[in-house]
Amino acid sequence: MKTVAVRAEDRDFEAAAREHRPFLLQIAVASTRNAIDAEDVVQEALMRGYRGIKRFRGDCSLRIWLSRIVVRVAINHHRSLARRLKRWVFFADLEAVYEDGSVQQFEPPDPAGLFDREAMMDIRKHVNRLPDEFRMPLLMLAVDGLTIPEIAAILEIPEGTVKSRIFYARKRLKETLAGRKGKKRL
């Protein structure tokens, strides 16, 4: 009898994971800035969520609980990556010397809409340069469409802190992009 209950719980978690996976992936991509790493982060977070589901108290939604796990796993992933990069920086420099002679050919983009693409690339570049503490809440609001209370719950910080971080992220972006023509409101 207990085996049937466990299987039902497994199916429930699997269904919830399938439902929330796109949202969790958006958070992971915003954090890792890389779709492949984001997939790994979400997979690890879902495994941790499955193993720890008995600790889920229900004081927030399962989506928020899983989002918190994704954020923690992404932070750990970033730290691990930084440690590995420090160890391998010498080898990366050697590879750059060997690859230096290669030239990649590409077709120039069509002139129609070029400014919009350039502007978006410029904005994306500057958003990616923001510290995580500012970038994450801004992307959760602007890209994921989350509310301030949802962002606060996911990041486990007060709503006022979320508002402050979004304000400072926008302020930094406006200062950085001030010289660009055709400014759009952020």
C-alpha positions in Angstrom: 0.0 0.0 0.0 2.8 2.4 0.9 4.5 1.7 -2.5 1.4 3.0 -4.3 1.3 6.2 -2.2 5.0 6.8 -3.0 4.4 6.3 -6.7 1.5 8.8 -6.5 3.7 11.3 -4.8 6.4 10.7 -7.5 3.8 11.3 -10.2 2.6 14.5 -8.4 6.2 15.8 -8.1 6.9 14.9 -11.8 3.8 16.7 -12.9 4.7 19.8 -10.8 8.2 19.7 -12.1 7.0 19.6 -15.7 4.6 22.5 -15.1 7.2 24.7 -13.4 10.3 23.8 -15.5 9.9 26.6 -18.0 9.7 29.2 -15.2 12.6 27.6 -13.4 14.7 27.6 -16.6 14.1 31.3 -17.1 15.5 32.0 -13.6 18.4 29.7 -14.2 19.2 31.3 -17.6 19.1 34.8 -16.0 21.5 33.6 -13.3 23.9 31.5 -15.4 23.7 33.6 -18.7 24.0 30.3 -20.5 21.3 27.9 -21.7 23.3 24.7 -21.3 24.4 25.6 -17.7 20.8 26.6 -16.9 19.6 23.2 -18.0 22.1 21.6 -15.6 21.1 24.0 -12.8 17.4 23.2 -13.2 18.1 19.4 -13.4 20.1 19.6 -10.2 17.5 21.8 -8.5 14.7 19.4 -9.4 16.7 16.4 -8.1 17.3 18.3 -4.8 13.6 19.3 -4.7 12.6 15.7 -5.2 14.9 14.4 -2.5 13.9 17.2 -0.1 10.1 17.3 -0.8 9.4 15.9 2.7 10.9 19.2 4.1 8.5 21.3 2.0 6.4 22.9 4.7 3.8 24.5 2.4 4.4 28.1 3.8 4.9 29.2 0.1 3.9 27.7 -3.2 5.9 24.8 -4.6 6.9 27.0 -7.5 8.5 29.5 -5.1 10.1 26.7 -3.1 11.6 25.2 -6.3 12.7 28.7 -7.4 14.7 29.2 -4.2 16.4 25.9 -4.8 17.3 27.0 -8.4 18.8 30.3 -7.1 20.9 28.4 -4.6 22.1 25.8 -7.1 22.9 28.6 -9.6 25.0 30.4 -7.0 26.8 27.2 -6.2 27.3 26.5 -9.9 28.8 30.0 -10.4 31.2 29.5 -7.4 32.2 26.1 -8.7 32.8 27.5 -12.2 34.9 30.4 -10.8 37.1 27.9 -9.0 37.5 25.8 -12.1 38.3 28.8 -14.2 41.1 29.9 -11.9 42.7 26.5 -12.1 42.5 26.3 -15.9 43.3 29.9 -16.8 46.8 29.0 -18.0 45.5 26.4 -20.4 42.9 28.7 -21.7 45.7 31.2 -22.6 47.6 28.5 -24.5 44.4 27.6 -26.4 43.9 31.2 -27.4 47.4 31.3 -28.9 46.7 28.2 -31.1 43.3 29.5 -32.2 44.5 33.0 -32.9 45.0 32.3 -36.7 41.5 31.1 -37.4 39.0 33.5 -38.9 35.3 33.1 -38.8 33.4 34.3 -41.9 30.0 35.7 -41.5 27.4 37.5 -43.6 26.7 41.1 -42.6 23.2 41.6 -41.2 20.5 43.3 -43.3 20.4 47.1 -42.6 16.7 47.1 -41.9 16.2 47.0 -38.1 20.0 47.0 -37.5 19.8 49.8 -34.9 17.2 47.9 -32.9 19.3 44.8 -32.8 22.4 46.8 -31.9 20.5 48.6 -29.2 19.2 45.4 -27.7 22.6 43.8 -27.8 24.0 46.8 -26.1 21.4 46.7 -23.4 21.8 43.0 -22.9 25.6 43.4 -22.6 25.2 46.1 -19.9 22.5 44.1 -18.1 24.9 41.1 -18.0 27.5 43.3 -16.5 25.3 44.2 -13.5 26.1 42.4 -10.3 23.8 39.4 -9.6 22.1 41.1 -6.7 20.8 43.8 -9.1 20.5 41.8 -12.3 18.4 38.9 -11.0 15.5 41.0 -9.6 15.5 43.2 -12.7 15.3 40.3 -15.1 12.7 38.5 -12.9 10.5 41.7 -13.1 11.2 42.7 -16.7 11.6 39.4 -18.5 9.8 36.8 -16.3 7.0 39.2 -15.4 7.1 38.4 -11.7 5.7 40.7 -9.1 7.7 42.3 -6.4 6.3 39.9 -3.7 7.1 36.9 -5.9 10.7 38.1 -6.4 11.1 38.7 -2.7 9.9 35.2 -1.9 12.2 33.6 -4.4 15.3 35.5 -3.4 14.3 35.4 0.3 14.7 39.1 0.8 12.3 41.9 1.9 10.1 43.5 -0.8 11.8 46.9 -0.1 15.2 45.4 -0.9 13.8 44.0 -4.2 12.5 47.5 -5.1 15.8 49.1 -4.1 17.8 46.7 -6.2 15.6 47.2 -9.2 15.8 50.9 -8.8 19.6 50.8 -8.6 19.8 48.4 -11.6 17.8 50.7 -13.7 19.8 53.7 -12.5 23.1 52.0 -13.4 21.7 51.0 -16.8 20.5 54.5 -17.5 23.9 56.0 -16.6 25.7 53.5 -18.7 23.5 53.9 -21.7 23.1 57.7 -21.5 25.4 58.3 -24.4 23.5 55.9 -26.7 21.1 57.5 -29.3 17.5 56.5 -29.4 17.2 55.8 -25.7 14.2 53.8 -24.7 12.7 53.9 -21.2 13.9 51.0 -19.1 
